[in-house]
Amino acid sequence: MRAASALPAMREHVPMDAERRDDTQESAHGTRDSGHTREEESPAEEPLAQVRYGLGKELLLYPDAIVAVYREAHEETRYALASIRRLILMPGEYTPSKLVLMFELDDGTTVIAAEGMSNARGFRPLLARLKEIAPYIELDPENMDEQLAQALDIRRRYSLGCYGVVFGSCLLLWIFYLIVAFIGHFHP
């Protein structure tokens, strides 16, 4: 089934320096500012998929890991794909449109990777790429892609409904104004 991996850590929390705003800066010795060597993570390595959500938050999918980047807090958390058993996507507690992404790891712990993720449209390509490179990761719910498509459709319908109500209200107010103006014109 799943090949054993010799990755050094399942999850790695790396604080980002305040001066470093992107992940591509290196020091003169060929090491990254956070202490990682070039062999651990190449700065030229492009993510396979990227999802931006919230203010300064993003998920990056690499061939061997998923990285949650929090630019405002100047930190990033790396989860090795080999250590992820299941990917869980749930609606938010107070705002169902803001999704919560959790990983169930091999050691049985469940961690929240992204909270308040509202970019379902951007998450669908990441999910498709994840299925290609790590088919052993279980999805919860199993039809996650279909549910994300349904959520996008519901959001679009809701937006159109809201615009329709606003437009209809304006139209009714305008017609009411015309009736009042017409009656007022004949009754001095």
Residue pairs with C-beta under 8 A, 6 or more apart in sequence:
1 136
2 82
2 136
3 82
4 82
5 80
5 82
5 83
7 64
7 80
7 82
7 83
9 80
10 79
10 80
10 83
10 105
10 106
10 107
11 77
11 78
11 79
11 80
11 83
11 105
11 111
12 77
12 78
13 75
13 76
13 77
13 78
14 34
14 36
14 75
14 76
14 77
14 78
15 34
15 74
15 75
16 33
16 34
16 71
16 74
16 75
16 76
17 33
17 34
17 74
18 74
20 33
20 74
21 71
23 43
23 69
23 76
24 43
24 44
25 32
25 33
25 43
26 32
26 33
26 38
26 43
27 33
30 37
30 38
31 37
31 38
32 38
32 41
32 43
45 62
47 60
47 61
47 62
47 67
48 61
48 62
48 63
48 129
48 133
49 60
49 61
49 125
49 126
49 129
49 130
50 58
50 59
50 60
50 61
50 122
50 126
51 58
51 59
51 117
51 119
51 122
51 123
51 126
52 58
52 119
52 122
53 59
53 114
53 116
53 117
53 118
53 119
53 122
54 116
54 117
54 118
55 72
56 70
56 71
56 72
57 68
57 69
57 70
57 71
57 72
57 114
57 116
57 117
58 68
58 69
58 71
59 66
59 67
59 68
59 69
59 101
59 113
59 114
59 117
59 123
59 126
60 66
60 67
60 69
61 126
61 129
61 130
61 133
63 133
64 80
64 81
64 82
65 78
65 79
65 80
65 81
66 78
66 79
66 81
66 84
66 103
66 113
66 130
67 76
67 77
67 78
67 79
68 76
68 77
68 79
68 113
68 114
69 75
69 76
70 76
77 113
79 103
79 105
79 111
79 113
81 130
81 133
81 134
81 137
83 105
83 106
83 107
84 103
84 104
84 105
84 106
84 134
84 137
85 104
85 105
85 106
85 137
85 138
86 103
86 104
86 137
86 138
86 139
86 140
87 101
87 102
87 103
87 104
87 130
87 137
87 138
87 139
87 140
87 144
88 101
88 102
88 103
88 104
88 110
88 140
89 99
89 100
89 101
89 102
89 139
89 140
89 141
89 144
89 147
89 148
90 99
90 100
90 102
91 97
91 98
91 99
91 100
92 98
92 99
92 100
92 115
92 116
93 100
95 116
97 118
97 151
97 155
98 115
98 116
98 117
98 118
99 114
99 116
99 117
99 118
99 120
99 123
100 112
100 114
100 115
100 116
100 117
101 112
101 113
101 114
101 115
101 117
102 110
102 111
102 112
102 113
103 110
103 111
103 113
104 110
105 111
117 123
120 148
120 151
120 152
120 155
121 152
123 148
124 145
124 148
124 149
127 139
127 144
127 145
127 148
128 145
130 137
141 147
